[in-house]
Each structure stands twice: as structure tokens, then as C-alpha cells.
Amino acid sequence: MKQKLAKSVKNLIKPCYEAIKKLAGKWQWLSKRNMWRRAEVK
């Protein structure tokens, strides 16, 4: 029973985790791009 519960919890968490990872990647990419923009302006 415990195993089944752990599995369903994992299945619930995984999509959230993937979404967060995607968001974090996008955020890093955006901040890098902004840093390049500032460097170009100077």
C-alpha cells in the first residue's frame, strides 16, 4: 500500500517538477539575454 502511494505521489510531483525546470531554464535564458543586452549598450 505504501509503495502504491509513493508511486502516485511521484506521478503527481513529476509534471510539476518538469514545469518548474522548464520555467527555471527560461528564466536563466532571459536573464542571460538581458545581461548581453546591457553589455552591448555600454
C-alpha atoms as an extended CHARMM CRD file, in Angstrom:
* protein
*
        42  EXT
         1         1  MET       CA              0.0000000000        0.0000000000        0.0000000000  PROA      1               0.0000000000
         2         2  LYS       CA              2.7660000000        2.4270000000        0.9280000000  PROA      2               0.0000000000
         3         3  GLN       CA              4.5640000000        1.6720000000       -2.3310000000  PROA      3               0.0000000000
         4         4  LYS       CA              1.4440000000        2.4670000000       -4.3410000000  PROA      4               0.0000000000
         5         5  LEU       CA              1.0010000000        5.7560000000       -2.5180000000  PROA      5               0.0000000000
         6         6  ALA       CA              4.6220000000        6.7330000000       -3.0790000000  PROA      6               0.0000000000
         7         7  LYS       CA              4.2480000000        5.9640000000       -6.7740000000  PROA      7               0.0000000000
         8         8  SER       CA              1.1370000000        8.1110000000       -7.1810000000  PROA      8               0.0000000000
         9         9  VAL       CA              2.7920000000       10.9660000000       -5.2800000000  PROA      9               0.0000000000
        10        10  LYS       CA              5.7830000000       10.7100000000       -7.6100000000  PROA      10              0.0000000000
        11        11  ASN       CA              3.4680000000       10.7970000000      -10.6110000000  PROA      11              0.0000000000
        12        12  LEU       CA              1.8370000000       13.9420000000       -9.2430000000  PROA      12              0.0000000000
        13        13  ILE       CA              5.1160000000       15.6770000000       -8.4590000000  PROA      13              0.0000000000
        14        14  LYS       CA              6.8960000000       14.8440000000      -11.7110000000  PROA      14              0.0000000000
        15        15  PRO       CA              4.8690000000       17.1060000000      -14.0550000000  PROA      15              0.0000000000
        16        16  CYS       CA              5.1760000000       19.9750000000      -11.5640000000  PROA      16              0.0000000000
        17        17  TYR       CA              8.9060000000       19.3890000000      -11.3200000000  PROA      17              0.0000000000
        18        18  GLU       CA              9.2550000000       19.3270000000      -15.1130000000  PROA      18              0.0000000000
        19        19  ALA       CA              7.2760000000       22.5580000000      -15.4140000000  PROA      19              0.0000000000
        20        20  ILE       CA              9.4060000000       24.2450000000      -12.7600000000  PROA      20              0.0000000000
        21        21  LYS       CA             12.5740000000       23.0780000000      -14.5050000000  PROA      21              0.0000000000
        22        22  LYS       CA             11.3100000000       24.4940000000      -17.7980000000  PROA      22              0.0000000000
        23        23  LEU       CA             10.4300000000       27.7980000000      -16.1460000000  PROA      23              0.0000000000
        24        24  ALA       CA             13.8120000000       27.9840000000      -14.4400000000  PROA      24              0.0000000000
        25        25  GLY       CA             15.5520000000       27.3100000000      -17.7440000000  PROA      25              0.0000000000
        26        26  LYS       CA             13.5500000000       30.0310000000      -19.4590000000  PROA      26              0.0000000000
        27        27  TRP       CA             14.2600000000       32.4660000000      -16.6240000000  PROA      27              0.0000000000
        28        28  GLN       CA             18.0160000000       31.7950000000      -16.8060000000  PROA      28              0.0000000000
        29        29  TRP       CA             17.9560000000       32.2240000000      -20.5790000000  PROA      29              0.0000000000
        30        30  LEU       CA             16.0740000000       35.5210000000      -20.2840000000  PROA      30              0.0000000000
        31        31  SER       CA             18.3970000000       36.9260000000      -17.6300000000  PROA      31              0.0000000000
        32        32  LYS       CA             21.4320000000       35.9180000000      -19.7140000000  PROA      32              0.0000000000
        33        33  ARG       CA             19.9680000000       37.6580000000      -22.7340000000  PROA      33              0.0000000000
        34        34  ASN       CA             19.3110000000       40.7720000000      -20.6580000000  PROA      34              0.0000000000
        35        35  MET       CA             22.9130000000       40.7590000000      -19.4570000000  PROA      35              0.0000000000
        36        36  TRP       CA             24.1270000000       40.5960000000      -23.0710000000  PROA      36              0.0000000000
        37        37  ARG       CA             21.8350000000       43.4760000000      -23.9860000000  PROA      37              0.0000000000
        38        38  ARG       CA             23.2550000000       45.6060000000      -21.1850000000  PROA      38              0.0000000000
        39        39  ALA       CA             26.7980000000       44.7070000000      -22.1930000000  PROA      39              0.0000000000
        40        40  GLU       CA             26.0540000000       45.7390000000      -25.7940000000  PROA      40              0.0000000000
        41        41  VAL       CA             24.5410000000       49.0470000000      -24.7150000000  PROA      41              0.0000000000
        42        42  LYS       CA             27.6550000000       50.0590000000      -22.7410000000  PROA      42              0.0000000000
